[in-house]
Amino acid sequence: MAVHAHPDDESSKGAATMAKYVSEGVDVLVATCTGGERGSILNPKLQDDPYIEAHIHEVRAKEMEEARQILGVKQAWLGFVDSGLPEGDPLPPLPDGCFALQDVDEAAGALVKLIREFRPHVITTYDENGGYPHPDHIMTHKISMVAFDAAGDADKYPEAGEPWQPLKLYYNQGFNRPRTLALHEALISRGMESPYGEWLDRWKQIQRTERNLTTHVPCAEFYPVRDKALIAHATQIDPDGGWFRVPMEIQQEVWPTEEYELTKSLVDTSLPEDDLFAGIRQN
């Protein structure tokens, strides 16, 4: 089970990994916390379409369904309302009723119910910073941590179904410095322009803490599937934009894995791993 904040997050974070496991016969479910109702229309080709602006919830749901089919996964909505990304100094208050303002324990109940219904062995989610500090990403982290521990406890959320205990919990860490640096250097060495120079400078300035990349899942052959699913989120992704500036063959050669940080495990495993099911498959 991959727990994400908005439609399109599943296609930009761990999508090739999911497609790989689907190809191996693994049952994969994306849990989408919100409908992405407050997401900006980031594709400049669609920004002047009044229909999209007026029907953004419906449009993003259709995009999610297309991406789901491309990846071959199942998908469920948790039903919370997008909080938006506040901007300004000071930051404006979050909208009433939005996901990020929910009581964490109450909101986790919806995820506990889904875990008990789907019965996953592995869950992926975001780290305590949300991957980046969007309020919905941080809230996704919070409810995932509560739900992972509570799902197997019969005394917690008794109305949410029969207990089920997942065995491993991972943080998505696909946007990591080693990967970014490797791709940057590969482009420069080939005499090509790199889109990552400013990223690396910014990370250096803010002294971003390096994460513990415990798990590298080989999935390069599924990068084209990932990109196709990402492009399905047309309101969010410009097919001529920054996501696709690095040629596919360079990505596959230089960095053929997606990265995760193992944060909870109830099975024995040896680090580093190359499989989210390490320690589980042989049990």
PyRosetta script that sets phi, psi and omega in degrees:
from pyrosetta import init, pose_from_sequence

init()
pose = pose_from_sequence("MAVHAHPDDESSKGAATMAKYVSEGVDVLVATCTGGERGSILNPKLQDDPYIEAHIHEVRAKEMEEARQILGVKQAWLGFVDSGLPEGDPLPPLPDGCFALQDVDEAAGALVKLIREFRPHVITTYDENGGYPHPDHIMTHKISMVAFDAAGDADKYPEAGEPWQPLKLYYNQGFNRPRTLALHEALISRGMESPYGEWLDRWKQIQRTERNLTTHVPCAEFYPVRDKALIAHATQIDPDGGWFRVPMEIQQEVWPTEEYELTKSLVDTSLPEDDLFAGIRQN")
pose.set_psi(1, 128.3)
pose.set_omega(1, 176.7)
pose.set_phi(2, -109.4)
pose.set_psi(2, 119.3)
pose.set_omega(2, -176.6)
pose.set_phi(3, -99.1)
pose.set_psi(3, 121.8)
pose.set_omega(3, -176.2)
pose.set_phi(4, -130.6)
pose.set_psi(4, 158.5)
pose.set_omega(4, -175.3)
pose.set_phi(5, -80.8)
pose.set_psi(5, -43.7)
pose.set_omega(5, -172.0)
pose.set_phi(6, -136.4)
pose.set_psi(6, 157.9)
pose.set_omega(6, 168.2)
pose.set_phi(7, -63.9)
pose.set_psi(7, 132.8)
pose.set_omega(7, -176.0)
pose.set_phi(8, 106.9)
pose.set_psi(8, -26.3)
pose.set_omega(8, 178.2)
pose.set_phi(9, -61.3)
pose.set_psi(9, -35.8)
pose.set_omega(9, -177.7)
pose.set_phi(10, -66.5)
pose.set_psi(10, -25.3)
pose.set_omega(10, -177.7)
pose.set_phi(11, -90.2)
pose.set_psi(11, -16.7)
pose.set_omega(11, 178.9)
pose.set_phi(12, -103.0)
pose.set_psi(12, -6.8)
pose.set_omega(12, -176.2)
pose.set_phi(13, -136.8)
pose.set_psi(13, 99.4)
pose.set_omega(13, 175.6)
pose.set_phi(14, 83.0)
pose.set_psi(14, 14.8)
pose.set_omega(14, -176.2)
pose.set_phi(15, -67.0)
pose.set_psi(15, -40.8)
pose.set_omega(15, 180.0)
pose.set_phi(16, -65.8)
pose.set_psi(16, -35.4)
pose.set_omega(16, 176.2)
pose.set_phi(17, -61.5)
pose.set_psi(17, -46.7)
pose.set_omega(17, -179.9)
pose.set_phi(18, -61.5)
pose.set_psi(18, -45.3)
pose.set_omega(18, -179.8)
pose.set_phi(19, -61.5)
pose.set_psi(19, -38.4)
pose.set_omega(19, 177.1)
pose.set_phi(20, -60.0)
pose.set_psi(20, -48.9)
pose.set_omega(20, -177.2)
pose.set_phi(21, -67.9)
pose.set_psi(21, -37.0)
pose.set_omega(21, 175.4)
pose.set_phi(22, -58.5)
pose.set_psi(22, -41.3)
pose.set_omega(22, -179.5)
pose.set_phi(23, -64.2)
pose.set_psi(23, -23.2)
pose.set_omega(23, 179.4)
pose.set_phi(24, -91.9)
pose.set_psi(24, 2.4)
pose.set_omega(24, 178.3)
pose.set_phi(25, 92.9)
pose.set_psi(25, 8.8)
pose.set_omega(25, 178.0)
pose.set_phi(26, -76.8)
pose.set_psi(26, 137.8)
pose.set_omega(26, 176.3)
pose.set_phi(27, -82.4)
pose.set_psi(27, 118.6)
pose.set_omega(27, -175.1)
pose.set_phi(28, -121.5)
pose.set_psi(28, 131.1)
pose.set_omega(28, 178.7)
pose.set_phi(29, -123.5)
pose.set_psi(29, 130.7)
pose.set_omega(29, 171.1)
pose.set_phi(30, -96.2)
pose.set_psi(30, 124.1)
pose.set_omega(30, 173.6)
pose.set_phi(31, -101.1)
pose.set_psi(31, 114.9)
pose.set_omega(31, -177.4)
pose.set_phi(32, -104.0)
pose.set_psi(32, 116.4)
pose.set_omega(32, -171.6)
pose.set_phi(33, -69.6)
pose.set_psi(33, -40.4)
pose.set_omega(33, -177.0)
pose.set_phi(34, -127.6)
pose.set_psi(34, 170.7)
pose.set_omega(34, 178.8)
pose.set_phi(35, -88.4)
pose.set_psi(35, -1.0)
pose.set_omega(35, -178.6)
pose.set_phi(36, 69.2)
pose.set_psi(36, 26.3)
pose.set_omega(36, -172.6)
pose.set_phi(37, -63.5)
pose.set_psi(37, -29.3)
pose.set_omega(37, -176.8)
pose.set_phi(38, -101.2)
pose.set_psi(38, 10.9)
pose.set_omega(38, 177.7)
pose.set_phi(39, -70.6)
pose.set_psi(39, 138.8)
pose.set_omega(39, 177.3)
pose.set_phi(40, -71.5)
pose.set_psi(40, 154.4)
pose.set_omega(40, 173.5)
pose.set_phi(41, -82.7)
pose.set_psi(41, 102.3)
pose.set_omega(41, -170.7)
pose.set_phi(42, -89.9)
pose.set_psi(42, -16.3)
pose.set_omega(42, 178.4)
pose.set_phi(43, -82.7)
pose.set_psi(43, 111.6)
pose.set_omega(43, -176.2)
pose.set_phi(44, -59.7)
pose.set_psi(44, -22.5)
pose.set_omega(44, -179.9)
pose.set_phi(45, -71.2)
pose.set_psi(45, -16.7)
pose.set_omega(45, -176.1)
pose.set_phi(46, -116.6)
pose.set_psi(46, 3.2)
pose.set_omega(46, -172.1)
pose.set_phi(47, -70.8)
pose.set_psi(47, -17.6)
pose.set_omega(47, -178.4)
pose.set_phi(48, -103.7)
pose.set_psi(48, 16.5)
pose.set_omega(48, -178.9)
pose.set_phi(49, -92.7)
pose.set_psi(49, 108.3)
pose.set_omega(49, -176.7)
pose.set_phi(50, -65.9)
pose.set_psi(50, -28.6)
pose.set_omega(50, 179.6)
pose.set_phi(51, -63.7)
pose.set_psi(51, -45.0)
pose.set_omega(51, -179.1)
pose.set_phi(52, -61.5)
pose.set_psi(52, -45.4)
pose.set_omega(52, -179.3)
pose.set_phi(53, -61.5)
pose.set_psi(53, -36.7)
pose.set_omega(53, -177.6)
pose.set_phi(54, -80.1)
pose.set_psi(54, -21.2)
pose.set_omega(54, -175.0)
pose.set_phi(55, -128.1)
pose.set_psi(55, 38.8)
pose.set_omega(55, -171.9)
pose.set_phi(56, -60.7)
pose.set_psi(56, -37.0)
pose.set_omega(56, -179.8)
pose.set_phi(57, -63.6)
pose.set_psi(57, -46.0)
pose.set_omega(57, 179.8)
pose.set_phi(58, -66.0)
pose.set_psi(58, -42.0)
pose.set_omega(58, -178.9)
pose.set_phi(59, -63.2)
pose.set_psi(59, -44.2)
pose.set_omega(59, -178.2)
pose.set_phi(60, -69.2)
pose.set_psi(60, -31.1)
pose.set_omega(60, 175.7)
pose.set_phi(61, -65.9)
pose.set_psi(61, -39.3)
pose.set_omega(61, 177.8)
pose.set_phi(62, -67.5)
pose.set_psi(62, -39.1)
pose.set_omega(62, 176.1)
pose.set_phi(63, -61.5)
pose.set_psi(63, -41.5)
pose.set_omega(63, 179.3)
pose.set_phi(64, -62.2)
pose.set_psi(64, -41.0)
pose.set_omega(64, -179.5)
pose.set_phi(65, -65.0)
pose.set_psi(65, -39.2)
pose.set_omega(65, 178.2)
pose.set_phi(66, -65.7)
pose.set_psi(66, -44.7)
pose.set_omega(66, 178.4)
pose.set_phi(67, -63.1)
pose.set_psi(67, -39.3)
pose.set_omega(67, 179.0)
pose.set_phi(68, -59.3)
pose.set_psi(68, -44.2)
pose.set_omega(68, -179.5)
pose.set_phi(69, -65.9)
pose.set_psi(69, -39.4)
pose.set_omega(69, 179.8)
pose.set_phi(70, -63.1)
pose.set_psi(70, -42.5)
pose.set_omega(70, -178.6)
pose.set_phi(71, -77.7)
pose.set_psi(71, -21.7)
pose.set_omega(71, -179.3)
pose.set_phi(72, 80.7)
pose.set_psi(72, 17.1)
pose.set_omega(72, -177.1)
pose.set_phi(73, -96.4)
pose.set_psi(73, 168.5)
pose.set_omega(73, 166.0)
pose.set_phi(74, -91.7)
pose.set_psi(74, 163.8)
pose.set_omega(74, -178.6)
pose.set_phi(75, -151.0)
pose.set_psi(75, 142.3)
pose.set_omega(75, 178.7)
pose.set_phi(76, -137.4)
pose.set_psi(76, 142.3)
pose.set_omega(76, 176.1)
pose.set_phi(77, -94.5)
pose.set_psi(77, 132.7)
pose.set_omega(77, 174.6)
pose.set_phi(78, -82.5)
pose.set_psi(78, -18.1)
pose.set_omega(78, 169.4)
pose.set_phi(79, 92.2)
pose.set_psi(79, 11.2)
pose.set_omega(79, 178.5)
pose.set_phi(80, -85.2)
pose.set_psi(80, 161.9)
pose.set_omega(80, -176.2)
pose.set_phi(81, -98.8)
pose.set_psi(81, 130.2)
pose.set_omega(81, 178.9)
pose.set_phi(82, -49.8)
pose.set_psi(82, 136.0)
pose.set_omega(82, -179.2)
pose.set_phi(83, -88.1)
pose.set_psi(83, -14.0)
pose.set_omega(83, -172.7)
pose.set_phi(84, 73.7)
pose.set_psi(84, 170.7)
pose.set_omega(84, 178.6)
pose.set_phi(85, -112.5)
pose.set_psi(85, 100.7)
pose.set_omega(85, -176.6)
pose.set_phi(86, -65.1)
pose.set_psi(86, 141.1)
pose.set_omega(86, 179.8)
pose.set_phi(87, -133.3)
pose.set_psi(87, 150.3)
pose.set_omega(87, 178.9)
pose.set_phi(88, 123.0)
pose.set_psi(88, 171.2)
pose.set_omega(88, 178.8)
pose.set_phi(89, -140.5)
pose.set_psi(89, 105.6)
pose.set_omega(89, 4.3)
pose.set_phi(90, -75.6)
pose.set_psi(90, 161.7)
pose.set_omega(90, 178.5)
pose.set_phi(91, -67.2)
pose.set_psi(91, 140.5)
pose.set_omega(91, 175.7)
pose.set_phi(92, -70.6)
pose.set_psi(92, 159.5)
pose.set_omega(92, 177.5)
pose.set_phi(93, -66.7)
pose.set_psi(93, 153.0)
pose.set_omega(93, 176.6)
pose.set_phi(94, -72.6)
pose.set_psi(94, 153.1)
pose.set_omega(94, -178.6)
pose.set_phi(95, -66.2)
pose.set_psi(95, 142.2)
pose.set_omega(95, 177.4)
pose.set_phi(96, -55.4)
pose.set_psi(96, 137.6)
pose.set_omega(96, 174.4)
pose.set_phi(97, 81.1)
pose.set_psi(97, -0.3)
pose.set_omega(97, -175.9)
pose.set_phi(98, -75.0)
pose.set_psi(98, 166.8)
pose.set_omega(98, -175.5)
pose.set_phi(99, -56.9)
pose.set_psi(99, -46.1)
pose.set_omega(99, -174.1)
pose.set_phi(100, -66.5)
pose.set_psi(100, -16.2)
pose.set_omega(100, -179.0)
pose.set_phi(101, -98.2)
pose.set_psi(101, 1.0)
pose.set_omega(101, -180.0)
pose.set_phi(102, -71.5)
pose.set_psi(102, 154.1)
pose.set_omega(102, 170.2)
pose.set_phi(103, -65.7)
pose.set_psi(103, 127.7)
pose.set_omega(103, -172.8)
pose.set_phi(104, -59.8)
pose.set_psi(104, -47.2)
pose.set_omega(104, -177.1)
pose.set_phi(105, -65.0)
pose.set_psi(105, -38.1)
pose.set_omega(105, 178.3)
pose.set_phi(106, -68.4)
pose.set_psi(106, -45.2)
pose.set_omega(106, -178.7)
pose.set_phi(107, -64.5)
pose.set_psi(107, -33.8)
pose.set_omega(107, 179.8)
pose.set_phi(108, -63.8)
pose.set_psi(108, -22.9)
pose.set_omega(108, -179.6)
pose.set_phi(109, -58.9)
pose.set_psi(109, -36.9)
pose.set_omega(109, 179.1)
pose.set_phi(110, -65.9)
pose.set_psi(110, -36.9)
pose.set_omega(110, 179.0)
pose.set_phi(111, -74.4)
pose.set_psi(111, -37.8)
pose.set_omega(111, 175.4)
pose.set_phi(112, -57.6)
pose.set_psi(112, -44.7)
pose.set_omega(112, 179.7)
pose.set_phi(113, -60.0)
pose.set_psi(113, -43.7)
pose.set_omega(113, -179.1)
pose.set_phi(114, -67.3)
pose.set_psi(114, -40.3)
pose.set_omega(114, 177.0)
pose.set_phi(115, -60.7)
pose.set_psi(115, -44.6)
pose.set_omega(115, -178.7)
pose.set_phi(116, -67.8)
pose.set_psi(116, -29.0)
pose.set_omega(116, 177.3)
pose.set_phi(117, -77.1)
pose.set_psi(117, -43.7)
pose.set_omega(117, -174.6)
pose.set_phi(118, -85.1)
pose.set_psi(118, -30.9)
pose.set_omega(118, 176.1)
pose.set_phi(119, 60.5)
pose.set_psi(119, 57.5)
pose.set_omega(119, 178.9)
pose.set_phi(120, -76.6)
pose.set_psi(120, 151.3)
pose.set_omega(120, 171.7)
pose.set_phi(121, -88.3)
pose.set_psi(121, -29.6)
pose.set_omega(121, -176.6)
pose.set_phi(122, -128.5)
pose.set_psi(122, 139.5)
pose.set_omega(122, 174.9)
pose.set_phi(123, -126.0)
pose.set_psi(123, 137.1)
pose.set_omega(123, 171.1)
pose.set_phi(124, -114.9)
pose.set_psi(124, 145.7)
pose.set_omega(124, -179.5)
pose.set_phi(125, -155.2)
pose.set_psi(125, -160.6)
pose.set_omega(125, -179.6)
pose.set_phi(126, -104.7)
pose.set_psi(126, 158.7)
pose.set_omega(126, 176.7)
pose.set_phi(127, -77.7)
pose.set_psi(127, -176.9)
pose.set_omega(127, -173.6)
pose.set_phi(128, -64.9)
pose.set_psi(128, -16.8)
pose.set_omega(128, 176.4)
pose.set_phi(129, -94.6)
pose.set_psi(129, 1.6)
pose.set_omega(129, -178.9)
pose.set_phi(130, 75.1)
pose.set_psi(130, 10.1)
pose.set_omega(130, -171.1)
pose.set_phi(131, 82.0)
pose.set_psi(131, -49.6)
pose.set_omega(131, 163.8)
pose.set_phi(132, -146.4)
pose.set_psi(132, 155.2)
pose.set_omega(132, -164.6)
pose.set_phi(133, -78.7)
pose.set_psi(133, 55.6)
pose.set_omega(133, 169.8)
pose.set_phi(134, -80.9)
pose.set_psi(134, 134.5)
pose.set_omega(134, -176.7)
pose.set_phi(135, -58.0)
pose.set_psi(135, -33.1)
pose.set_omega(135, 179.1)
pose.set_phi(136, -73.1)
pose.set_psi(136, -32.6)
pose.set_omega(136, 177.2)
pose.set_phi(137, -68.5)
pose.set_psi(137, -40.4)
pose.set_omega(137, 178.4)
pose.set_phi(138, -66.4)
pose.set_psi(138, -39.9)
pose.set_omega(138, 177.8)
pose.set_phi(139, -66.9)
pose.set_psi(139, -35.9)
pose.set_omega(139, 175.9)
pose.set_phi(140, -59.6)
pose.set_psi(140, -44.0)
pose.set_omega(140, 175.2)
pose.set_phi(141, -57.0)
pose.set_psi(141, -48.6)
pose.set_omega(141, -174.3)
pose.set_phi(142, -61.5)
pose.set_psi(142, -47.0)
pose.set_omega(142, -177.2)
pose.set_phi(143, -72.0)
pose.set_psi(143, -29.4)
pose.set_omega(143, 178.4)
pose.set_phi(144, -65.2)
pose.set_psi(144, -40.8)
pose.set_omega(144, -179.4)
pose.set_phi(145, -66.2)
pose.set_psi(145, -42.0)
pose.set_omega(145, 178.2)
pose.set_phi(146, -65.7)
pose.set_psi(146, -45.7)
pose.set_omega(146, -174.3)
pose.set_phi(147, -67.9)
pose.set_psi(147, -37.3)
pose.set_omega(147, 179.6)
pose.set_phi(148, -58.2)
pose.set_psi(148, -44.7)
pose.set_omega(148, -178.2)
pose.set_phi(149, -76.3)
pose.set_psi(149, -33.4)
pose.set_omega(149, -173.2)
pose.set_phi(150, -83.9)
pose.set_psi(150, -26.3)
pose.set_omega(150, -172.3)
pose.set_phi(151, -59.5)
pose.set_psi(151, -32.0)
pose.set_omega(151, -178.8)
pose.set_phi(152, -92.7)
pose.set_psi(152, 2.9)
pose.set_omega(152, -176.5)
pose.set_phi(153, -102.4)
pose.set_psi(153, 112.5)
pose.set_omega(153, -177.1)
pose.set_phi(154, -62.8)
pose.set_psi(154, -22.1)
pose.set_omega(154, 180.0)
pose.set_phi(155, -82.2)
pose.set_psi(155, -13.6)
pose.set_omega(155, -179.4)
pose.set_phi(156, -100.5)
pose.set_psi(156, 135.2)
pose.set_omega(156, 176.6)
pose.set_phi(157, 48.3)
pose.set_psi(157, 56.3)
pose.set_omega(157, -176.8)
pose.set_phi(158, -60.9)
pose.set_psi(158, -22.7)
pose.set_omega(158, -179.9)
pose.set_phi(159, -77.9)
pose.set_psi(159, -7.1)
pose.set_omega(159, -172.2)
pose.set_phi(160, -93.7)
pose.set_psi(160, 8.7)
pose.set_omega(160, 176.1)
pose.set_phi(161, 106.5)
pose.set_psi(161, -178.5)
pose.set_omega(161, -177.8)
pose.set_phi(162, -66.6)
pose.set_psi(162, 137.9)
pose.set_omega(162, -177.6)
pose.set_phi(163, -59.3)
pose.set_psi(163, 147.0)
pose.set_omega(163, 173.6)
pose.set_phi(164, -148.0)
pose.set_psi(164, 127.5)
pose.set_omega(164, -178.3)
pose.set_phi(165, -104.6)
pose.set_psi(165, 109.6)
pose.set_omega(165, 170.8)
pose.set_phi(166, -62.2)
pose.set_psi(166, 157.0)
pose.set_omega(166, -173.1)
pose.set_phi(167, -102.6)
pose.set_psi(167, -26.3)
pose.set_omega(167, -178.5)
pose.set_phi(168, -141.7)
pose.set_psi(168, 144.8)
pose.set_omega(168, 178.1)
pose.set_phi(169, -129.0)
pose.set_psi(169, 127.6)
pose.set_omega(169, -178.5)
pose.set_phi(170, -121.6)
pose.set_psi(170, 150.5)
pose.set_omega(170, 167.6)
pose.set_phi(171, -97.7)
pose.set_psi(171, 134.2)
pose.set_omega(171, 169.7)
pose.set_phi(172, -64.8)
pose.set_psi(172, 130.5)
pose.set_omega(172, 176.6)
pose.set_phi(173, -135.6)
pose.set_psi(173, 39.2)
pose.set_omega(173, -177.3)
pose.set_phi(174, -65.1)
pose.set_psi(174, -30.5)
pose.set_omega(174, 179.2)
pose.set_phi(175, -93.4)
pose.set_psi(175, 74.0)
pose.set_omega(175, -175.8)
pose.set_phi(176, -112.7)
pose.set_psi(176, 159.2)
pose.set_omega(176, -175.5)
pose.set_phi(177, -66.4)
pose.set_psi(177, -43.5)
pose.set_omega(177, 179.6)
pose.set_phi(178, -57.4)
pose.set_psi(178, -42.2)
pose.set_omega(178, 178.3)
pose.set_phi(179, -64.6)
pose.set_psi(179, -47.1)
pose.set_omega(179, -177.9)
pose.set_phi(180, -61.2)
pose.set_psi(180, -43.6)
pose.set_omega(180, -179.8)
pose.set_phi(181, -65.8)
pose.set_psi(181, -41.2)
pose.set_omega(181, -179.9)
pose.set_phi(182, -62.4)
pose.set_psi(182, -44.0)
pose.set_omega(182, 179.1)
pose.set_phi(183, -68.4)
pose.set_psi(183, -40.2)
pose.set_omega(183, 178.0)
pose.set_phi(184, -58.6)
pose.set_psi(184, -49.4)
pose.set_omega(184, -177.8)
pose.set_phi(185, -67.5)
pose.set_psi(185, -34.6)
pose.set_omega(185, 178.4)
pose.set_phi(186, -64.6)
pose.set_psi(186, -40.7)
pose.set_omega(186, 179.2)
pose.set_phi(187, -67.3)
pose.set_psi(187, -46.3)
pose.set_omega(187, -179.2)
pose.set_phi(188, -61.4)
pose.set_psi(188, -42.4)
pose.set_omega(188, -178.2)
pose.set_phi(189, -65.6)
pose.set_psi(189, -22.1)
pose.set_omega(189, 178.6)
pose.set_phi(190, -94.8)
pose.set_psi(190, 6.6)
pose.set_omega(190, 179.9)
pose.set_phi(191, 73.6)
pose.set_psi(191, 24.2)
pose.set_omega(191, -178.2)
pose.set_phi(192, -107.1)
pose.set_psi(192, 158.7)
pose.set_omega(192, 177.9)
pose.set_phi(193, -78.2)
pose.set_psi(193, 138.2)
pose.set_omega(193, 179.2)
pose.set_phi(194, -106.5)
pose.set_psi(194, 135.5)
pose.set_omega(194, 175.7)
pose.set_phi(195, -83.7)
pose.set_psi(195, 2.0)
pose.set_omega(195, -169.4)
pose.set_phi(196, -103.7)
pose.set_psi(196, -2.2)
pose.set_omega(196, -177.8)
pose.set_phi(197, -58.5)
pose.set_psi(197, -46.4)
pose.set_omega(197, -179.7)
pose.set_phi(198, -66.5)
pose.set_psi(198, -37.2)
pose.set_omega(198, 177.5)
pose.set_phi(199, -57.8)
pose.set_psi(199, -49.3)
pose.set_omega(199, -176.4)
pose.set_phi(200, -65.6)
pose.set_psi(200, -38.4)
pose.set_omega(200, 177.1)
pose.set_phi(201, -64.3)
pose.set_psi(201, -41.8)
pose.set_omega(201, -179.1)
pose.set_phi(202, -65.3)
pose.set_psi(202, -42.9)
pose.set_omega(202, 178.7)
pose.set_phi(203, -62.2)
pose.set_psi(203, -37.4)
pose.set_omega(203, 179.2)
pose.set_phi(204, -66.8)
pose.set_psi(204, -40.5)
pose.set_omega(204, -178.3)
pose.set_phi(205, -66.4)
pose.set_psi(205, -39.6)
pose.set_omega(205, -177.7)
pose.set_phi(206, -88.6)
pose.set_psi(206, -1.4)
pose.set_omega(206, 179.3)
pose.set_phi(207, 52.3)
pose.set_psi(207, 52.6)
pose.set_omega(207, -179.0)
pose.set_phi(208, -59.5)
pose.set_psi(208, 130.8)
pose.set_omega(208, -179.9)
pose.set_phi(209, -70.2)
pose.set_psi(209, 131.9)
pose.set_omega(209, 178.0)
pose.set_phi(210, -72.4)
pose.set_psi(210, 133.1)
pose.set_omega(210, 178.7)
pose.set_phi(211, -85.3)
pose.set_psi(211, 161.5)
pose.set_omega(211, 179.0)
pose.set_phi(212, -89.1)
pose.set_psi(212, 98.1)
pose.set_omega(212, -177.9)
pose.set_phi(213, -82.0)
pose.set_psi(213, 94.1)
pose.set_omega(213, -173.7)
pose.set_phi(214, -84.6)
pose.set_psi(214, -23.1)
pose.set_omega(214, -166.0)
pose.set_phi(215, -138.8)
pose.set_psi(215, 120.9)
pose.set_omega(215, -179.7)
pose.set_phi(216, -116.1)
pose.set_psi(216, 107.9)
pose.set_omega(216, -176.1)
pose.set_phi(217, -95.0)
pose.set_psi(217, 115.7)
pose.set_omega(217, 177.9)
pose.set_phi(218, -67.0)
pose.set_psi(218, 122.6)
pose.set_omega(218, -175.8)
pose.set_phi(219, -156.1)
pose.set_psi(219, 23.2)
pose.set_omega(219, -173.7)
pose.set_phi(220, -58.5)
pose.set_psi(220, -33.5)
pose.set_omega(220, -177.9)
pose.set_phi(221, -66.5)
pose.set_psi(221, -14.7)
pose.set_omega(221, -179.6)
pose.set_phi(222, -101.2)
pose.set_psi(222, 5.6)
pose.set_omega(222, 176.3)
pose.set_phi(223, -59.9)
pose.set_psi(223, -39.6)
pose.set_omega(223, 176.6)
pose.set_phi(224, -62.3)
pose.set_psi(224, -35.0)
pose.set_omega(224, 176.3)
pose.set_phi(225, -66.0)
pose.set_psi(225, -44.3)
pose.set_omega(225, 175.9)
pose.set_phi(226, -53.5)
pose.set_psi(226, -49.3)
pose.set_omega(226, -176.6)
pose.set_phi(227, -66.1)
pose.set_psi(227, -37.9)
pose.set_omega(227, 178.4)
pose.set_phi(228, -63.9)
pose.set_psi(228, -41.3)
pose.set_omega(228, 177.7)
pose.set_phi(229, -65.5)
pose.set_psi(229, -38.5)
pose.set_omega(229, 179.3)
pose.set_phi(230, -64.6)
pose.set_psi(230, -43.2)
pose.set_omega(230, 179.8)
pose.set_phi(231, -65.1)
pose.set_psi(231, -25.2)
pose.set_omega(231, 176.7)
pose.set_phi(232, -61.1)
pose.set_psi(232, -25.5)
pose.set_omega(232, 176.5)
pose.set_phi(233, -85.6)
pose.set_psi(233, 69.5)
pose.set_omega(233, -167.6)
pose.set_phi(234, -64.8)
pose.set_psi(234, -29.4)
pose.set_omega(234, 179.9)
pose.set_phi(235, -70.9)
pose.set_psi(235, -22.5)
pose.set_omega(235, -175.3)
pose.set_phi(236, -102.6)
pose.set_psi(236, -24.3)
pose.set_omega(236, -169.1)
pose.set_phi(237, -125.2)
pose.set_psi(237, 122.6)
pose.set_omega(237, 173.0)
pose.set_phi(238, -87.5)
pose.set_psi(238, 117.5)
pose.set_omega(238, -178.2)
pose.set_phi(239, -62.3)
pose.set_psi(239, -14.9)
pose.set_omega(239, 177.0)
pose.set_phi(240, -102.9)
pose.set_psi(240, 11.8)
pose.set_omega(240, -173.2)
pose.set_phi(241, -94.4)
pose.set_psi(241, -165.8)
pose.set_omega(241, -171.1)
pose.set_phi(242, -64.0)
pose.set_psi(242, -25.0)
pose.set_omega(242, -178.8)
pose.set_phi(243, -60.7)
pose.set_psi(243, -23.8)
pose.set_omega(243, -168.4)
pose.set_phi(244, -120.6)
pose.set_psi(244, 26.0)
pose.set_omega(244, -177.4)
pose.set_phi(245, -80.2)
pose.set_psi(245, -21.1)
pose.set_omega(245, 179.8)
pose.set_phi(246, -93.2)
pose.set_psi(246, 120.0)
pose.set_omega(246, -179.7)
pose.set_phi(247, -53.0)
pose.set_psi(247, 141.7)
pose.set_omega(247, -175.4)
pose.set_phi(248, -56.1)
pose.set_psi(248, -42.5)
pose.set_omega(248, -176.5)
pose.set_phi(249, -65.1)
pose.set_psi(249, -31.1)
pose.set_omega(249, 177.4)
pose.set_phi(250, -71.7)
pose.set_psi(250, -43.8)
pose.set_omega(250, 176.8)
pose.set_phi(251, -56.8)
pose.set_psi(251, -47.5)
pose.set_omega(251, -175.5)
pose.set_phi(252, -67.6)
pose.set_psi(252, -33.9)
pose.set_omega(252, -179.6)
pose.set_phi(253, -77.8)
pose.set_psi(253, -45.1)
pose.set_omega(253, -170.2)
pose.set_phi(254, -83.3)
pose.set_psi(254, -37.0)
pose.set_omega(254, -176.2)
pose.set_phi(255, -143.3)
pose.set_psi(255, 83.5)
pose.set_omega(255, -171.9)
pose.set_phi(256, -88.3)
pose.set_psi(256, 18.3)
pose.set_omega(256, -176.4)
pose.set_phi(257, -130.2)
pose.set_psi(257, 161.8)
pose.set_omega(257, 166.9)
pose.set_phi(258, -112.4)
pose.set_psi(258, 145.2)
pose.set_omega(258, -169.3)
pose.set_phi(259, -109.8)
pose.set_psi(259, 148.1)
pose.set_omega(259, 179.3)
pose.set_phi(260, -141.1)
pose.set_psi(260, 159.6)
pose.set_omega(260, 176.9)
pose.set_phi(261, -119.3)
pose.set_psi(261, 111.5)
pose.set_omega(261, 178.7)
pose.set_phi(262, -71.8)
pose.set_psi(262, 121.3)
pose.set_omega(262, -176.7)
pose.set_phi(263, -116.0)
pose.set_psi(263, -23.9)
pose.set_omega(263, 174.7)
pose.set_phi(264, -141.7)
pose.set_psi(264, 134.4)
pose.set_omega(264, 175.8)
pose.set_phi(265, -146.3)
pose.set_psi(265, 131.0)
pose.set_omega(265, 176.0)
pose.set_phi(266, -103.5)
pose.set_psi(266, 9.6)
pose.set_omega(266, 176.1)
pose.set_phi(267, -126.6)
pose.set_psi(267, 159.0)
pose.set_omega(267, 177.2)
pose.set_phi(268, -77.6)
pose.set_psi(268, 134.5)
pose.set_omega(268, 177.3)
pose.set_phi(269, -149.4)
pose.set_psi(269, 157.1)
pose.set_omega(269, 178.9)
pose.set_phi(270, -109.4)
pose.set_psi(270, 131.4)
pose.set_omega(270, -179.2)
pose.set_phi(271, -100.2)
pose.set_psi(271, 144.1)
pose.set_omega(271, -0.3)
pose.set_phi(272, -76.9)
pose.set_psi(272, 160.9)
pose.set_omega(272, 179.8)
pose.set_phi(273, -110.8)
pose.set_psi(273, 164.1)
pose.set_omega(273, 170.1)
pose.set_phi(274, -127.0)
pose.set_psi(274, 16.6)
pose.set_omega(274, -174.7)
pose.set_phi(275, -152.7)
pose.set_psi(275, 127.4)
pose.set_omega(275, 177.9)
pose.set_phi(276, -64.8)
pose.set_psi(276, -19.5)
pose.set_omega(276, -179.5)
pose.set_phi(277, -99.4)
pose.set_psi(277, 14.6)
pose.set_omega(277, 176.3)
pose.set_phi(278, -58.8)
pose.set_psi(278, 131.2)
pose.set_omega(278, -177.1)
pose.set_phi(279, 88.5)
pose.set_psi(279, -10.2)
pose.set_omega(279, -178.7)
pose.set_phi(280, -108.2)
pose.set_psi(280, -45.1)
pose.set_omega(280, -172.3)
pose.set_phi(281, -57.0)
pose.set_psi(281, -36.7)
pose.set_omega(281, -176.9)
pose.set_phi(282, -85.5)
pose.set_psi(282, -5.6)
pose.set_omega(282, -178.6)
pose.set_phi(283, -83.7)
pose.dump_pdb("model.pdb")
